[in-house]
Amino acid sequence: MSAASAQTAQSWPMETPREAVAAQLAKVKQGVAAGPFEPDWDSLRGYRTPEWFRDAKFGIFIHWGVYSVPGFANEWYSRNMYVPGNKAYEHHRKTWGPQDKFGYKDFIPLFKAEKFDPAAWIQLFADAGARYVVPVAEHCDGFAMYASDFTRWDASDMGPKRDVTGEIAKAARAQGMHFGLSSHRAEHWWWYHKGRSFPSDVADPKNRGLYGPAAPTGLPADNPDAWPDSSQLQNWMPPSREFLDDWMARTSELIDKYRPELIYFDWWTSAPLYEPLMRDTAAYYYNRSAAWKAPGIIAYKGSQFAEGSAMFDMERGKSDALKLTPWQSDTSVSIHSWGYAQNDSYRTPKSLIADLIDIVSKNGNLLLNVGPKADGTIPEEIAAVLKGMGAWLKVNGEAIYGTRPFHYFGEGPTASGQVRVGGQVEESAQKGFTPADIRFTTKGDTLYVMGLERPADGTVLVKTLYAGTPYLAAPIKSVELLGGGKLDWKQTPRGLELKLPADASGGMPYALKVRVK
């Protein structure tokens, strides 16, 4: 893209009248000034993770939007269908027609959500053992899944013609489940930029509310066909002041309307120009949630927040060590996409329970994503996985919920050689656990010992719990298999030795309840 066309994209008018944005920003300014938090990192480091989050351990993420209509490849379809050479681009032209005749906007009338039942969703999530739910209020595609006062391109006015986010919030709270939401709008600045490189509906001014600035990704002198380094956001085209103001208005609108107990921000809010907005957003949100007496939490996965001012999140990854501050791992039941995609592959209940145990032992929470179909139904494969997890948690949940880390997260060989910079284990590198992989959690005077893979002969040796170990205040008094009763065991100089009964769980991880008093 030429410098001239880049300038055109950067000055592309926003849909929302400036007066409405200015009024919302004035409200934010008042909320920030109200305290107790100030918009500087020293003040924001006074934030503390709410106890409800530390107790909950397991939440459900929901990626649902217009992209579920084509249901092809992944939730980036809205962008990729405008990228010549991408498989979604070719699929779209063959299936739906050229992009100037049938664009992404034309999927909206087909997004009817006629079977959407938020109460049924929440019941399924509760049955799975989840304690909080986090729908994506707006993905990068620019279609708001809530009733926004700043756009007509939302689920309340188009498509389902329902306040999807609001209905999920109401159903969750009626079930006693904590409610959060996610915003990926920052990426919308450049999301559709390839749609300007050939005839498409992105260039039509009447669609600007959906397609937005469609600004180039790289700087003016860069190759317009090259994808910038995703970890070096200073080398991306910076967003305009108008776009940043609109982002702030919409983000604060979500806070005011839905009072989320958790807000998740996607990666592009790490772009340098967002740094002042991150401080203002955190101060506004923390001050508002303090006034509601429902302390909130911000989850981020880049470098946009000072350490200790919010909660770090690892996307499709985990920590290889115990962290002293709470953190979160988010992944999806579906392997190739976050949103619904035809012919996707799915995780198993066993693998996800093992991940949950591993994450919780290291002071983390698991936020597990589901991608509903366009009609509002949860794919049967996903529902089956959730029910399988729920069956395990119904028996073993006391070793997960409300627990805190032990002195050491566990023992075993897995993760060696699979860790990238920052101590994060990539999900794609995880090859599964072994019978030697043991994890610990605690609750009061009780220690929970969880095996991530059952030994074929039932023989277990927990090396950390050898006789005289400094990790325990006293010798072990009793050992019980959750769901299986008392066990024969002995604490020897080699460790805690025991034999599990015959497995009736289908090879699922096991949990031991160990008491020293």
Disulfide bonds with the S-S distance in Angstrom:
none
